[in-house]
């Protein structure tokens, strides 16, 4: 059997080192395939531009396309009375809102002191998020298609919650309807108020806008008749 020379050993070691290097290199994170490409527009925003706007134009006969109603902003607000005695609960709510919306919430403070509730002026008692632009359209899409159907015994939202100026508000009893929330990490079940602000000046225009966007309203005729009136 021929003896292996030092040169042969070095060559073999070099090959092994190259293979090991290739293997280690393959485990490194690769650049995302879409890196450097422009961010696509939200699906719901494209649906509004291509489908909803022509339908609203035909329904109401607006002479100026700028008169067509659209979503302006979505506001999520959580009030927590327990934050007076347990300030750390508010920290968990802020984190949950940030996970749900992808945007850092603003902490809300009491405007005046109420002795009976042990509330002092300036004390933090809630948090809110105002969504605009792409985040607004993405949240609306996720809420309509994923979160709302997860509500227990869900039959649709009432059509009577318009404020007379084209804005629509609803109350959610549990934050667990959002799939982004991990049940095992929740410290306390709480609700929230969500307001959909539109550029419409009339409730029937705002109702038509949200309905065309796929918002799950109740289908009973009595509610619709009262909204139209």
N, C-alpha and C positions, 0 to 999 in steps of 0.2 A: 504494500500500500504506500503510495507516494506521500511524502511529508508535505504538510502545508507550510508554505513560506510566510514570512512576515508581511510581504506585499499582498499575498492572497488573503490573509486575515484582515488587512486594512480595507481591501476592496469589498470583502464580504460585510465588514462592519459598515462601510459606506452605503451599501445597498440596503442593509437593514435599517440604518438611520434614515434613509430617504423614505422607505416605506412607513416607518414610524411617524416621520414628519408629515407625510401625506395623510395618514390616518388621523393624527391630531388636528391637522388643518381642516379636515372635513367636518369636525365636530364644532368648529367655530360658527357663530350665527351668520347666516347669509343675508345679504341686503334684500329688503322686500322687493318683490317683482314690480310693484307700483311706485317705488321710490322715484321721485323726480317728476312724476306725471302730475298734471293739474287735478285738483280735487273735484270729483263730479258733483253736480248739483243734487240736492236732496230729491228723492223720488217723488215726494208729495208736492214739492214746489214745481217740478216739471209737470205733474198731473194737473195742478191748478192752471198753469199757463196753457197747456195744450187742450185740456178737456173742460175744466170748470169755467173758465172765462167765456168761451163761446156759448156755453149753456146759459150763463147768467145774462149775457148780452141778448140772447134770443128771448129769455123769459121776461126781462124788465125793459128791454129796448133802450138801453142807455145810448145817448147820442155821442157822448165822449167816453172813450175807453178808460180814461182816468177816473171815471165815476164808478167803475166796477169795484165792489167791495173785496177786500182781501184781509188776511190775518196780519195784524200789526205786532202783537206781542202776546205771550202767555205768561201769566204770573202764578207761581206756586207759593202758598203761604201756610206756615205751620205755627200755631199758637200753643204754648205749653205752660199752663198754670203751675205745674209741678216744678218748673225751673226755679221758682222762688225759693224752694227748700232744697232742691237737688240740681244745682247748676250744671253738673256733669252730664245730665240727660240732654241738655241742649247741645253739647258737643257731639253726641251720637246722632242727633237730628240733623245737624249741619253736615256731618259726613254722609248720611243717607241721601240728603238732597243733592249733594255733590255727585254721588254715584248715579242717581236717577237722571240728573240733568246734564252732567258733564261740565257744570259751571259752579264756581264758588258762591254760596249763599251769603246774604247780608243778614246780620243779626239785628233783630228788632228790639227796641228798648221802650219801656213804659214812659208815656208822656206825662203822667201825673201820679202822685202817691195815693194809695188807697189803704188806710189804716186797718180796715176790717179784714183785708186779705193779706196784710203784711207786705204790701207792695210799695216799693220806693221808686220815685222818679229816676229814670235813667237805668233801671235794672233790666237786664236782658230777659225777655219772656217769649221769644220766638225767632223765626228765621224765614226768609223769603228769597225767591229767585225770580228774576225777570228774564225771559228768553226772547231773543229776536234773531232774525236772519236764519241761517242754516240750522242752528240748534233748535230754534222754534219749530221749523218744519219737520225736523227729525224726531223731536219729542212728540209732536202731534201724530206723526205716522205710527210711532211705537205705542202711544196711548190708545189710539183707535184700533189698531190691529192686534195688539198683544195684551196690554194691561186691562182695558175695559172688559174684555170677555172673561177675565179671571175673577171678576167680582161675583161673590156668591149670590145665586138666584137673580142674576142680571137679566133684566127685561128691557133695558134701554133707559136713557136719561130723559127726564122731564123737559118739556118744551116751554115751561112756565118760568124759567130762571133767567130770562133776559131782563136787562135793566132799563129798557126804553131808549138807550143810546147805542144799540148795536153790540153790546158786550154780554157775554154769557158766562155764568158762574155755576160751579158744581162743588159738592162736598164729597170727599172720599173718606171712608171710615178706617181703612187700613192701608198702610204703605206696602203691605205684603203683595198687593196686586202687581207691583212692578217686579219683573223677573230678575232685575239687577240686584235686588235685596236678598241677602243670605239670611234665611230664617234663624240659623244657629247664632248669628252675630247680633240679632236684634235685642235690645235691652227693654224696650217697651213698645207695645202696639199703639199707634197714634194715627189720627186722620190728618187731612189737609184740605185746603180750599184751592181750587184751580179756576182761574179766570181767563177766558179766551177773548181778547180784545181785538175788534175788527175796525176797519175804516168805514163801515156802514153807519149811516145816520138813522136808520130805521131797523126795527127788530125783524121785520119780515125779510129784509135784504140779508141781514146777518144769519137768520135761520136758513135761508136758501143757500148761502155760502157754505155753512157748516154741513148741511145735509148733502150737498154736492161733493164735498170733500170726504164724505163717508162717515160723518159723526153719527154714532148709534142713538138716535132719538127713539122714543116710544112711538109706536105706530097707531095708537088709539086715536080715533077721529076727533074726540072731544078736546083733547089737548091741542091738537093741531088747529082746530077751529078757533079756540080761544087765543092761540098765538097769532093767527092771521088777523083776528079782530083787533 
